[in-house]
Every structure is written in structure tokens, then in C-alpha cells.
């Protein structure tokens, strides 16, 4: 009789195991994905040297991607994230963009400037279907406290899809436009100051 009970128990074990597995609900697993800005082509031939300091970060989500729904509600994505904070990403991108000006040059032959700033906003607006990047920055000249440029730039880059891939592509384009705007601002300020100096000289 004892052997019969043992045989029944052994026969029932596979059935009980199958039942226990069937009672455990299946869970969907989404593997987190990480995105970064692409490496830019350095700007060649600038008449100055531009050093990039670390931009601070005031964005929601930090490493996680932020998607804005209608109105004031935002969604912080748990499965799509940046390789670093938006502030650090913008720093790295601009440093690479201006690397040709800050390389192993004779730093006494050109004016040297420092660029610093803060990333204020970095999100994909689902309702507007655009990537929003807002950055406050300032530029100062080495050894010249009177020279300072400040600006706040906001970019709304249209996207066809509200995906993480579209978000990363839009951020890349916004960072490129920011770099071009910084160069344009600095060139314009240098031109204006040169004109003022020339006019003052002619008055003498």
C-alpha cells in the first residue's frame, strides 16, 4: 500500500508542476534602451578658440526621456533613457563641435572664450509632435571681464513620430542649431566691437 501511495505521488508530480506554471501569469518584459547624441563634425576655420565648460541640467527626468502629454501632464519614460543627463549631453556635443578650435593650437594667436550654460528643458511634446530644447548660455573672454554674451534659445524640432528614436534625432538637430547660433552670436559681437573700436579711433 505504501508503494502504491509513493507511485501515485510520483505520477502526480509532473501534473502538479504543470498546473503551478499555468497559474503564474505571464509578464511582458521590455528591455530598457539607451540613446545619445551623434558625434558632430567639428567646425573648421573659426577665428577664435571656444572652450566648453560643463552645462548644468534643470530638466525633468534627468536620465529618463520625458514626453509631454496634453496640457501640463508629462510622462517620464521608464524604458527609454539618455546615456547621460541632457546637460552633460549638450556639453559633450558642443565640445566635439568646437574641438577644432580648442585643439593643440597656439592659444596666444587667437582670442580664447569660455562657453557655459544650463539646459532648461528637454522633452518631446506629443500633442505638438515636436522635440523641445531650451538652453541658457553665456560666453566670456579669457582675461577680459567686460566681454560677456548671454542668451536663451528654445528650439521646437518637428517630428513625424513620437518615438524615442524620433526624440533622439530631434535633439541632435536642436543641438546642431544651438552650436551654429552660438558661433553666429560670437562672430556678430566681435564684428560689432571691432566697428565700435574703429569708429572711436577715427574720431581721435
Buried (B, 14 or more C-beta within 10 A) or exposed (E): EEEEEEEEEEEEEEEEEEEEEEEEEEEEEEEEEEBBBEEBEBBEEBEBBBBBBEBBBBBEBBBBBBBBEEEEEBBEBEEBBBEBBBBBBBBBBBBBBBBBBBEEEEEEEBBBBBBBBBBBBBBBBBEBBBBBBBBBBBBBBEEEEEBEBEBEBEBBBEBEEBEBEBBBBBBBBBBBEBBEBBBEBBEEBBEEEEEEEEEEEEEE
